[in-house]
Amino acid sequence: MPQRANTRSRAGCLTCRQRHVRCDEQRPSCQTCLASKRSCNYSPTVIPLRDRRMLQRNALPPGQEAPWELMNTPGMTGRKLAASTAMDPFDTLPVKMPFKSRELYHYFYQTGAAFAAAPSDPKDDCIALATLDEHALRSTILIAGIHYSWNTGNLQAYESAFLFHKVESIRIINTWLKVSDSKTFVVCVRQILTIALAEACLGNLTTAETHLNGIMALFDSRGQVDGASGSIDDIEGELANRYLLLTSCFVLCLKSRLDDFILFRAAQGIDPNHDGSSAEALKLMNLWHGMEYGGLDTRLRAMRMFPYFFSLPPMNRRPKMVDALPIIDCLRTITETVDQIRINPTPEHIDRVWNEGGPTKLLLVLVTSHVSSFAKDDENLDPAGNEKLSQPLLRSSWSGIVATAELYMHSVLNIINAGEPIECRLLYRILLIMKQDIDQTRDDLSGDHGSLRQSLWFWKVFTGALALATSQHRHIAIDMKTVGPSEKCSCETDLEGLYEWFRNCARAWSAVTETTNWKDVEPVLAIVAWPTVLSQDGNDYAANAWAQAILEDTR
């Protein structure tokens, strides 16, 4: 009987090739290695010599990726910068597209229909809008790469294209950082945020946080901390703020999701064998994608619309106030799940807040709400095709409600950032955005007593005040262990000034509503979203924070 010929594969895993057995080439682990409980590893993708030379010409030296290079070199204008990145005359797109970049771009474009995330008019699609701007297109290619990786389980087919655009982004960013132009600064921030998102989605969470810290250092170096938009109070500055909120919340959620998943597997008696590497983190991500019903599709649908955060809207439309109710409804659902877990805190329930889908649904709502805030006035349909009211039922700026939601999940529910304090400069930036929104909606304070609109205004105020009180408590504990109680964090003074502002707002609400007792305050917060069970004596801590907020003097 003739032997069946085996097709030799050069793309099989290293383990199967060493054992001279057939490999199905599945990633991150082939079925042969899984069945034999062997470690499965693949060789890195080989980039052709011609393409490697191109990367070498554009690449930075090792270790230059983060922290970002902060330099001020005057004299390089936006025109000279544009000239340095001139288009290939044989390429109709504003950036070079080697290594199957076009195929990756078309894959991402087609997923709009597959995941019901594309608008009815193709010219308004964020992917089409990205082709009008080289920086938006480069970021779109990076988002397309992580979308493909999550959708298929690996980035193998487009790894070279992803790497090329990532290296190009880093090279251009370090060029931009030498320019003092404010518009270039905003584009630079958005590009770094895209790289942070990509790193997080590929399991490099530590690197993603390093990029976020680098952005905060960049804001400090450019004096962009005097207001929610600094000196760039325009549509691009607003987009940068929104993208910062989306990215920071996304990264901090992934960090907690990974930490909780490892604890959950340990409680199930499964040794996750997590060595802290990005490859192992990506394997765990691929595992939990399948544990939440419909979760991966929802995340991919939301990710398909991420380019709306760095593609300018048609005709530079100004953002409108959004309806905060869909976001609040998501927070209420998450809060109910957290309450149930805290009532019955068994190890098996650690992962429940994520597997029940509340955070994933919130992500989609945040993205679709952002898109709708730039819609034309005559577009009266929501993303599901239902008719919308001309005015939001519960108005808020998108940035204001999202900033509050992020701090609510961190400082009240304690479900993001793996129990660690938010980096103080990032916290300061988030609170500045909240402050601007609270100022803009101050008229809601004088509304009907106990109304949802008035309650929302106070909920934002108290969440900000509690986040500040929690941050001060945590940072003081950390400082006493490291640098001593007499030394302060570099931004602690700024946070103290903001705390006084939020305290004054809380006092104003107390005076208008004639409410001073915590037992009367908590039901008002619950009108919006508030847990019935706060962790680790949280009820006392929240009550103390309220008492401290309305005192005339905290010194």
C-alpha positions as CSV (number, residue, x, y, z in Angstrom):
1,M,0.0,0.0,0.0
2,P,1.6,3.3,-1.0
3,Q,2.4,5.8,1.7
4,R,0.4,9.0,1.8
5,A,2.6,11.9,0.9
6,N,2.9,14.6,3.6
7,T,3.1,18.2,2.4
8,R,6.1,19.8,3.9
9,S,5.3,23.1,5.5
10,R,7.8,25.9,6.3
11,A,5.2,27.7,8.4
12,G,4.6,25.0,11.1
13,C,5.5,25.5,14.7
14,L,9.1,24.9,15.9
15,T,8.0,22.0,18.1
16,C,6.3,20.0,15.3
17,R,9.2,20.7,13.0
18,Q,11.7,19.5,15.5
19,R,9.6,16.3,16.1
20,H,9.1,15.9,12.3
21,V,5.3,15.7,12.7
22,R,2.6,17.3,10.7
23,C,1.5,20.8,12.0
24,D,-1.9,22.4,11.3
25,E,-0.3,25.8,11.8
26,Q,-3.1,27.1,14.1
27,R,-2.1,30.0,16.3
28,P,-1.4,30.8,19.1
29,S,-1.1,27.0,19.6
30,C,-1.5,24.2,17.1
31,Q,-3.8,21.2,17.9
32,T,-0.9,18.8,17.8
33,C,1.0,20.6,20.6
34,L,-2.3,21.1,22.6
35,A,-3.1,17.4,22.4
36,S,0.4,16.4,23.6
37,K,0.6,19.2,26.1
38,R,3.8,20.6,24.6
39,S,4.9,24.2,24.4
40,C,4.0,25.6,21.0
41,N,6.1,28.4,19.5
42,Y,6.5,29.9,16.1
43,S,9.4,31.5,14.4
44,P,9.0,35.3,13.9
45,T,7.7,36.4,10.6
46,V,10.5,36.8,8.1
47,I,10.4,40.1,6.2
48,P,12.0,40.1,2.7
49,L,15.5,41.6,2.5
50,R,14.3,44.6,0.4
51,D,11.6,45.4,3.0
52,R,14.0,44.9,5.9
53,R,16.2,47.5,4.4
54,M,13.3,49.9,4.1
55,L,12.5,49.3,7.8
56,Q,16.1,49.9,8.8
57,R,16.2,53.2,7.0
58,N,13.1,54.4,8.9
59,A,13.5,52.6,12.2
60,L,14.7,54.0,15.5
61,P,17.5,52.5,17.6
62,P,16.5,49.8,20.0
63,G,14.9,51.2,23.2
64,Q,13.8,54.4,21.6
65,E,10.1,53.5,21.4
66,A,9.2,54.6,24.9
67,P,9.4,56.9,26.7
68,W,8.9,59.3,24.0
69,E,11.7,61.7,23.0
70,L,10.8,65.1,24.4
71,M,12.7,67.7,22.5
72,N,12.1,71.3,21.4
73,T,13.8,72.2,18.2
74,P,12.3,75.4,16.7
75,G,12.4,76.2,13.1
76,M,10.7,73.2,11.5
77,T,7.4,74.3,10.2
78,G,4.4,72.3,9.3
79,R,5.2,72.8,5.6
80,K,8.7,71.4,6.0
81,L,7.3,68.5,8.0
82,A,4.8,67.7,5.2
83,A,7.6,67.9,2.6
84,S,9.6,65.3,4.6
85,T,6.7,62.8,4.3
86,A,5.9,63.4,0.6
87,M,3.7,60.8,-1.1
88,D,4.9,58.2,-3.5
89,P,3.8,59.7,-6.9
90,F,2.7,56.2,-8.0
91,D,0.5,55.7,-4.9
92,T,-2.9,57.4,-4.7
93,L,-3.0,57.0,-0.9
94,P,-1.3,59.5,1.4
95,V,1.1,56.9,2.9
96,K,3.2,54.1,1.5
97,M,1.4,50.7,1.6
98,P,3.9,47.9,1.4
99,F,3.7,44.3,2.9
100,K,0.0,43.7,2.0
101,S,-1.0,47.0,3.6
102,R,-3.7,47.4,0.9
103,E,-5.1,44.0,1.6
104,L,-5.3,44.8,5.4
105,Y,-7.0,48.1,4.6
106,H,-9.6,46.4,2.4
107,Y,-10.1,43.7,5.0
108,F,-10.9,46.4,7.6
109,Y,-13.2,48.3,5.2
110,Q,-15.2,45.2,4.4
111,T,-15.7,44.4,8.1
112,G,-18.0,47.4,8.3
113,A,-20.7,45.4,6.5
114,A,-19.8,42.2,8.3
115,F,-20.1,43.7,11.7
116,A,-22.9,46.2,10.9
117,A,-20.7,49.1,11.8
118,A,-20.6,51.0,8.5
119,P,-22.8,54.1,7.8
120,S,-25.4,54.0,5.0
121,D,-23.4,56.5,3.0
122,P,-19.9,55.0,2.2
123,K,-18.3,58.5,1.9
124,D,-19.1,59.0,5.6
125,D,-17.3,55.8,6.7
126,C,-14.4,56.5,9.0
127,I,-12.2,54.2,6.8
128,A,-13.0,56.3,3.7
129,L,-12.4,59.5,5.7
130,A,-9.0,58.2,6.8
131,T,-7.8,58.2,3.2
132,L,-7.9,62.0,3.2
133,D,-5.2,62.3,5.9
134,E,-1.9,60.4,6.1
135,H,-1.8,60.3,9.9
136,A,-5.4,59.0,10.2
137,L,-4.7,56.4,7.6
138,R,-1.6,55.2,9.3
139,S,-3.5,54.8,12.6
140,T,-6.3,53.1,10.8
141,I,-3.9,50.5,9.4
142,L,-2.7,49.8,13.0
143,I,-6.2,49.4,14.3
144,A,-7.0,47.1,11.3
145,G,-4.1,44.9,12.4
146,I,-5.3,44.4,15.9
147,H,-8.9,43.9,14.6
148,Y,-7.6,41.1,12.4
149,S,-5.5,39.6,15.2
150,W,-8.5,39.5,17.6
151,N,-10.8,38.2,14.8
152,T,-8.6,35.4,13.6
153,G,-6.4,34.7,16.7
154,N,-3.1,35.9,15.2
155,L,-1.5,38.6,13.2
156,Q,0.6,36.3,11.0
157,A,-0.9,37.2,7.6
158,Y,-0.3,41.0,8.1
159,E,2.5,41.1,10.7
160,S,4.9,42.8,8.3
161,A,2.4,45.5,7.3
162,F,1.6,46.1,10.9
163,L,5.3,46.3,11.9
164,F,6.1,48.7,9.0
165,H,3.3,51.2,9.9
166,K,4.2,51.0,13.6
167,V,7.8,51.7,13.0
168,E,6.9,54.6,10.6
169,S,4.5,56.0,13.3
170,I,7.3,55.9,15.9
171,R,9.8,57.6,13.5
172,I,7.3,60.3,12.6
173,I,6.3,60.9,16.2
174,N,9.9,61.5,17.2
175,T,10.1,64.0,14.4
176,W,6.9,65.7,15.5
177,L,8.1,66.0,19.0
178,K,10.7,68.5,17.8
179,V,8.0,70.8,16.5
180,S,6.2,73.3,18.7
181,D,3.2,73.6,16.5
182,S,0.0,73.0,18.5
183,K,-1.8,71.2,15.7
184,T,1.1,68.9,15.2
185,F,1.1,68.2,18.9
186,V,-2.6,67.0,18.9
187,V,-1.9,64.7,15.9
188,C,1.1,63.4,17.7
189,V,-1.0,62.6,20.8
190,R,-3.5,60.7,18.8
191,Q,-0.8,58.7,17.0
192,I,0.8,57.6,20.3
193,L,-2.6,56.6,21.7
194,T,-3.1,54.4,18.7
195,I,0.2,52.6,19.4
196,A,-0.8,52.3,23.1
197,L,-4.1,50.7,22.0
198,A,-2.3,48.3,19.6
199,E,0.2,47.2,22.3
200,A,-2.6,46.6,24.8
201,C,-4.6,44.5,22.4
202,L,-1.5,42.4,21.6
203,G,-0.8,41.7,25.2
204,N,1.8,44.3,25.8
205,L,0.0,46.1,28.7
206,T,3.1,47.4,30.4
207,T,4.2,49.0,27.2
208,A,0.7,50.5,26.6
209,E,0.8,52.1,30.1
210,T,4.3,53.4,29.4
211,H,2.9,55.1,26.3
212,L,0.1,56.6,28.3
213,N,2.6,58.0,30.8
214,G,4.6,59.3,28.0
215,I,1.6,61.3,26.7
216,M,1.1,62.8,30.1
217,A,4.8,63.8,30.2
218,L,4.2,65.3,26.7
219,F,1.3,67.3,28.0
220,D,3.4,68.6,30.9
221,S,6.3,69.5,28.5
222,R,4.0,71.6,26.3
223,G,2.1,73.3,29.1
224,Q,-1.2,71.7,28.1
225,V,-2.6,71.3,31.6
226,D,-4.3,74.6,32.2
227,G,-7.6,73.5,30.8
228,A,-9.5,70.6,29.4
229,S,-8.2,71.4,25.9
230,G,-5.3,73.6,26.9
231,S,-4.5,76.1,24.1
232,I,-6.0,73.9,21.4
233,D,-9.7,74.5,22.0
234,D,-10.8,73.2,18.6
235,I,-12.3,70.2,17.0
236,E,-8.9,68.4,16.9
237,G,-8.3,69.1,20.5
238,E,-11.7,67.7,21.4
239,L,-11.0,64.5,19.4
240,A,-7.6,64.1,21.2
241,N,-9.4,64.4,24.6
242,R,-12.0,61.8,23.5
243,Y,-9.4,59.4,22.2
244,L,-7.4,59.8,25.4
245,L,-10.5,58.8,27.5
246,L,-11.4,55.9,25.2
247,T,-7.8,54.6,25.2
248,S,-7.1,55.0,28.9
249,C,-10.4,53.3,29.8
250,F,-9.8,50.5,27.3
251,V,-6.3,49.8,28.5
252,L,-7.2,49.9,32.2
253,C,-10.1,47.5,31.6
254,L,-7.9,45.1,29.7
255,K,-5.4,45.2,32.6
256,S,-8.1,44.2,35.1
257,R,-9.7,41.7,32.7
258,L,-6.3,39.9,32.5
259,D,-5.7,40.0,36.2
260,D,-9.2,38.7,37.0
261,F,-9.0,36.0,34.4
262,I,-5.7,34.6,35.9
263,L,-7.3,34.6,39.4
264,F,-10.4,32.9,38.0
265,R,-8.4,30.1,36.4
266,A,-6.4,29.6,39.6
267,A,-9.7,29.3,41.5
268,Q,-10.8,26.6,39.0
269,G,-7.6,24.7,39.7
270,I,-6.2,25.6,36.3
271,D,-2.6,26.7,36.3
272,P,-2.5,29.6,33.9
273,N,1.3,29.4,33.7
274,H,1.3,33.1,33.1
275,D,4.9,34.3,32.9
276,G,4.0,38.0,32.3
277,S,5.0,37.8,28.6
278,S,2.9,39.5,25.9
279,A,2.6,36.1,24.1
280,E,1.0,34.5,27.2
281,A,-1.3,37.5,27.7
282,L,-2.5,37.2,24.1
283,K,-3.2,33.5,24.6
284,L,-5.3,34.3,27.6
285,M,-7.1,37.0,25.7
286,N,-8.0,34.6,22.9
287,L,-9.3,32.2,25.5
288,W,-11.6,34.7,27.2
289,H,-13.0,35.9,23.8
290,G,-14.8,32.6,23.6
291,M,-16.2,32.8,27.2
292,E,-18.5,35.8,26.7
293,Y,-21.4,35.1,24.5
294,G,-21.3,37.5,21.5
295,G,-18.5,39.5,23.3
296,L,-15.9,39.2,20.6
297,D,-18.3,40.3,17.8
298,T,-19.3,43.3,19.9
299,R,-15.7,44.3,20.6
300,L,-14.8,44.0,16.9
301,R,-17.8,46.1,15.9
302,A,-16.7,48.8,18.3
303,M,-13.1,48.6,17.1
304,R,-14.2,49.0,13.5
305,M,-15.4,52.5,14.5
306,F,-12.2,53.5,16.4
307,P,-10.9,55.6,13.4
308,Y,-13.8,58.0,14.0
309,F,-11.7,59.3,16.9
310,F,-8.8,60.4,14.7
311,S,-10.6,61.1,11.3
312,L,-12.0,64.6,11.3
313,P,-15.8,64.7,10.7
314,P,-17.1,65.9,7.3
315,M,-17.2,69.7,7.1
316,N,-15.5,69.9,10.5
317,R,-18.9,69.5,12.2
318,R,-19.0,70.6,15.8
319,P,-19.9,68.0,18.4
320,K,-23.3,68.1,20.0
321,M,-24.4,67.1,23.4
322,V,-25.2,63.4,23.7
323,D,-27.9,61.5,25.5
324,A,-26.2,60.1,28.6
325,L,-29.0,57.5,29.4
326,P,-27.6,54.6,27.2
327,I,-24.2,55.0,29.0
328,I,-25.9,55.2,32.4
329,D,-27.9,52.1,31.6
330,C,-24.7,50.2,30.9
331,L,-23.2,51.4,34.2
332,R,-26.3,50.3,36.1
333,T,-26.1,46.8,34.6
334,I,-22.4,46.6,35.5
335,T,-23.2,47.9,39.0
336,E,-25.9,45.2,39.6
337,T,-23.4,42.5,38.6
338,V,-20.8,43.9,41.0
339,D,-23.4,44.0,43.8
340,Q,-24.2,40.3,43.2
341,I,-20.5,39.4,43.3
342,R,-19.9,41.3,46.5
343,I,-22.9,39.7,48.2
344,N,-21.6,36.2,47.2
345,P,-17.8,36.7,46.8
346,T,-16.8,33.2,45.8
347,P,-13.6,32.7,43.7
348,E,-15.7,31.3,40.8
349,H,-17.5,34.7,40.5
350,I,-14.3,36.7,40.0
351,D,-14.6,36.8,36.2
352,R,-18.4,37.3,36.1
353,V,-18.4,41.1,35.7
354,W,-16.6,40.6,32.4
355,N,-18.3,37.4,31.1
356,E,-21.8,38.9,31.5
357,G,-20.9,41.5,28.9
358,G,-21.6,44.8,30.6
359,P,-18.2,46.4,29.9
360,T,-18.2,45.2,26.3
361,K,-21.6,46.7,25.7
362,L,-20.5,49.9,27.3
363,L,-17.5,50.1,24.9
364,L,-19.9,49.8,21.9
365,V,-22.3,52.4,23.4
366,L,-19.4,54.8,24.0
367,V,-18.2,54.5,20.4
368,T,-21.6,54.8,18.8
369,S,-22.4,57.8,21.0
370,H,-19.3,59.5,19.9
371,V,-20.2,59.0,16.2
372,S,-23.7,60.2,16.7
373,S,-22.5,63.4,18.4
374,F,-21.0,64.5,15.0
375,A,-24.1,63.4,13.0
376,K,-26.0,65.9,10.8
377,D,-29.1,67.4,12.4
378,D,-31.3,65.6,9.9
379,E,-29.9,62.2,10.7
380,N,-32.7,61.0,13.0
381,L,-31.8,57.3,13.3
382,D,-29.7,55.7,15.9
383,P,-27.2,52.9,15.0
384,A,-29.9,50.3,15.3
385,G,-32.1,52.2,12.8
386,N,-34.7,53.4,15.3
387,E,-36.0,57.0,15.2
388,K,-34.3,59.3,17.6
389,L,-35.6,62.3,19.4
390,S,-34.3,65.6,18.2
391,Q,-33.0,66.5,21.7
392,P,-31.2,64.1,24.1
393,L,-33.3,62.9,27.1
394,L,-30.5,63.5,29.5
395,R,-27.9,65.8,28.0
396,S,-24.2,65.7,28.6
397,S,-21.0,66.3,26.7
398,W,-19.6,63.0,25.5
399,S,-16.3,63.7,27.2
400,G,-17.9,64.6,30.5
401,I,-20.1,61.5,30.9
402,V,-17.3,59.2,29.7
403,A,-14.7,60.7,32.0
404,T,-17.1,60.2,34.9
405,A,-17.9,56.7,33.9
406,E,-14.2,55.8,33.9
407,L,-13.7,57.2,37.4
408,Y,-16.9,55.6,38.6
409,M,-15.7,52.2,37.5
410,H,-12.3,52.8,39.1
411,S,-13.0,54.6,42.3
412,V,-16.5,53.3,43.1
413,L,-16.8,49.9,41.6
414,N,-13.0,49.1,41.7
415,I,-13.1,47.0,38.6
416,I,-10.5,48.7,36.4
417,N,-6.7,49.1,36.7
418,A,-6.4,46.0,38.8
419,G,-6.9,47.8,42.1
420,E,-4.0,50.3,41.4
421,P,-4.4,54.1,41.6
422,I,-4.7,55.9,38.3
423,E,-1.5,57.7,37.4
424,C,-1.9,61.2,38.9
425,R,-1.3,63.2,35.7
426,L,-3.9,61.1,33.8
427,L,-6.3,61.5,36.7
428,Y,-5.7,65.2,36.6
429,R,-6.5,65.3,32.9
430,I,-9.7,63.3,33.3
431,L,-10.9,65.5,36.1
432,L,-10.2,68.7,34.0
433,I,-12.5,67.3,31.3
434,M,-15.1,66.6,33.9
435,K,-14.8,70.1,35.4
436,Q,-15.4,71.6,32.0
437,D,-18.6,69.5,31.5
438,I,-19.9,70.3,35.0
439,D,-19.4,74.0,34.3
440,Q,-21.3,73.7,31.0
441,T,-24.3,72.0,32.6
442,R,-24.4,74.0,35.8
443,D,-27.9,75.1,35.0
444,D,-29.0,71.5,35.8
445,L,-28.2,72.2,39.5
446,S,-31.2,74.5,39.7
447,G,-33.6,72.0,38.1
448,D,-36.4,70.1,39.8
449,H,-35.3,68.6,43.1
450,G,-34.7,64.9,42.7
451,S,-34.9,65.1,38.9
452,L,-32.6,62.8,36.9
453,R,-30.9,65.8,35.3
454,Q,-30.0,67.4,38.7
455,S,-29.0,64.0,40.1
456,L,-26.7,63.4,37.1
457,W,-25.0,66.7,37.7
458,F,-24.4,65.9,41.4
459,W,-23.3,62.3,40.5
460,K,-20.5,63.7,38.4
461,V,-19.5,66.1,41.1
462,F,-19.4,63.5,43.9
463,T,-17.7,60.8,41.7
464,G,-15.0,63.3,41.0
465,A,-14.6,64.3,44.6
466,L,-14.5,60.6,45.7
467,A,-11.9,59.8,43.0
468,L,-9.7,62.6,44.4
469,A,-10.2,61.5,48.0
470,T,-9.4,57.9,47.0
471,S,-6.4,59.0,45.0
472,Q,-5.0,61.0,47.8
473,H,-5.5,58.1,50.3
474,R,-3.8,55.6,47.9
475,H,-0.9,57.8,46.9
476,I,-0.2,58.8,50.5
477,A,0.0,55.1,51.4
478,I,2.4,54.5,48.5
479,D,4.5,57.6,49.2
480,M,4.9,56.6,52.9
481,K,6.3,53.2,51.8
482,T,8.7,54.7,49.2
483,V,9.7,58.3,49.6
484,G,8.3,59.2,53.1
485,P,5.2,61.1,54.2
486,S,6.8,64.6,53.9
487,E,7.3,64.4,50.1
488,K,4.5,64.9,47.6
489,C,3.8,63.6,44.1
490,S,4.6,66.2,41.5
491,C,1.0,66.8,40.6
492,E,-0.5,66.5,44.1
493,T,-0.8,70.2,44.5
494,D,-2.8,70.4,41.3
495,L,-5.1,67.7,42.5
496,E,-5.6,69.4,45.8
497,G,-6.7,72.5,43.9
498,L,-9.2,70.5,41.9
499,Y,-10.5,68.8,45.1
500,E,-11.4,72.2,46.5
501,W,-13.3,73.0,43.3
502,F,-15.3,69.7,43.4
503,R,-16.0,70.3,47.2
504,N,-17.4,73.7,46.4
505,C,-19.8,72.2,43.8
506,A,-20.9,69.5,46.3
507,R,-21.6,72.3,48.8
508,A,-23.6,74.2,46.2
509,W,-25.8,71.1,45.6
510,S,-26.2,70.6,49.4
511,A,-27.3,74.2,49.8
512,V,-29.8,74.0,46.8
513,T,-31.3,70.7,47.9
514,E,-31.0,71.2,51.6
515,T,-29.4,67.8,51.9
516,T,-26.6,67.2,54.3
517,N,-26.9,63.6,55.7
518,W,-25.2,60.8,53.9
519,K,-28.3,58.6,54.3
520,D,-30.2,61.1,52.1
521,V,-27.3,61.5,49.6
522,E,-26.9,57.9,48.7
523,P,-30.4,57.5,47.3
524,V,-29.8,60.5,45.0
525,L,-26.6,58.9,43.7
526,A,-28.6,55.6,43.2
527,I,-31.0,57.5,40.8
528,V,-28.1,57.5,38.4
529,A,-25.9,54.5,39.3
530,W,-24.6,53.5,42.7
531,P,-23.7,50.1,44.3
532,T,-25.7,48.8,47.3
533,V,-22.5,47.1,48.5
534,L,-19.2,49.0,48.5
535,S,-16.1,46.9,49.0
536,Q,-13.7,47.1,52.0
537,D,-15.6,49.4,54.2
538,G,-16.4,51.5,51.2
539,N,-19.7,52.6,52.6
540,D,-17.9,54.3,55.5
541,Y,-15.3,55.7,53.2
542,A,-17.9,57.2,50.9
543,A,-19.8,58.6,53.9
544,N,-16.6,60.1,55.2
545,A,-15.7,61.6,51.8
546,W,-19.2,63.3,51.8
547,A,-18.8,64.6,55.3
548,Q,-15.3,65.9,54.4
549,A,-16.6,67.5,51.2
550,I,-19.2,69.7,52.9
551,L,-17.1,70.8,55.8
552,E,-16.0,74.4,55.6
553,D,-12.4,73.7,56.3
554,T,-10.6,70.4,55.7
555,R,-7.2,71.5,57.3
